[in-house]
Amino acid sequence: MPRNYDKEYKEYHAKPEQKKRRAERNSARKTAAKKGLVKKGDGKEVDHVGSNRTGSLKNVPTKVVSKTTNRKRQPKRS
């Protein structure tokens, strides 16, 4: 069965709380880009420092890591 992107957007990505999370992630990456730590297409991601992750990137220390490293330490999703 093909993936229904329209339904997925309406049910998850369009929710206000998800929009806020996405805006925080974008803001954290933009800050890192201004510092020269990342650039478009470099395969790097902004990651929380430490294991106390709340989902929010506001006012928490972050670091730049490779995509592979970041995905390895993410919890498995069902």
C-alpha positions in Angstrom: 0.0 0.0 0.0 1.5 3.4 -0.9 2.2 5.9 1.8 -0.5 8.6 2.2 1.6 11.7 2.8 -1.4 14.0 2.8 -3.0 12.1 5.7 0.3 11.9 7.5 0.7 15.7 7.3 -2.8 16.4 8.5 -2.6 13.9 11.4 0.9 14.7 12.7 3.0 17.4 11.0 0.3 20.0 11.0 -0.4 19.8 14.7 0.7 23.0 16.6 2.9 21.1 19.1 4.8 19.4 16.2 5.2 22.7 14.4 6.8 24.2 17.6 9.2 21.2 17.8 10.2 21.6 14.2 10.7 25.3 14.6 13.0 24.7 17.6 15.0 22.2 15.6 15.3 24.6 12.7 16.3 27.4 15.0 19.0 25.3 16.7 20.5 24.3 13.3 20.4 27.9 12.1 22.3 29.0 15.2 24.9 26.3 14.5 25.1 27.4 10.9 25.8 31.0 11.9 28.6 29.8 14.1 30.0 27.9 11.1 29.6 24.5 12.7 27.3 23.1 10.0 26.4 23.9 6.4 23.8 22.6 4.0 24.4 19.1 2.7 27.3 18.3 5.1 25.5 15.3 6.7 25.6 16.8 10.2 22.8 17.2 12.8 22.3 19.2 15.9 22.1 16.9 19.0 21.3 17.3 22.7 24.3 17.2 25.0 23.7 14.5 27.7 20.9 12.1 28.0 18.4 14.3 29.6 16.4 14.9 26.4 12.9 16.5 26.8 12.4 16.9 23.0 12.9 20.6 23.3 16.1 22.2 22.0 15.4 25.6 23.7 18.0 26.6 26.3 19.7 23.2 26.4 23.3 22.6 25.3 23.7 21.1 21.9 26.5 19.8 19.8 27.0 19.0 16.1 27.4 15.3 15.3 27.3 13.2 12.1 23.9 11.9 11.0 25.0 8.3 11.6 26.2 9.0 15.1 23.0 10.7 16.0 20.8 8.0 14.6 22.7 5.3 16.4 21.9 6.7 19.8 18.2 7.5 19.1 15.6 5.1 20.6 14.1 2.5 18.3 10.8 3.6 16.9 8.0 1.2 16.1 
